[in-house]
Amino acid sequence: MSPGTGPTRPRSRRPANWGSQPLGLWWLLPVGLTVAVVVLFTVGVQQAGYVIAGTLALCAVLRLVLPRETVGGLLVRSKAWDALTLLTLAAAVTGASATLVIR
């Protein structure tokens, strides 16, 4: 080993933004869920599901159009993968809410 060079550390397999990412727009999800709980107790289950689906769809759109510095906690994988996952969840919640029959 030459002087001035220490042992090399193996490269980490963590994403580049690991540990340094601010929350950004992550707060939209808990706010949307809080609104959904209020709607659940005031209006009904079906409408609360639609609020949750709308929150997920809004987060998907924001993930697609905003830069990575702004989205913060909504950034998990690639832009397309994150948006696809959120839109799939929104569609699933919408489908489940639409089929509810509560009397």
Buried (B, 14 or more C-beta within 10 A) or exposed (E): EEEEEEEEEEEEEEEEEEEEBEEBBBEBBEEBBEBBEEBBEEEBEBBBBBBBBBBBBBBBEBBBEBEEEBBBBBBEEEBEEBBBBBBEBBEEBBEEBEEEEEE
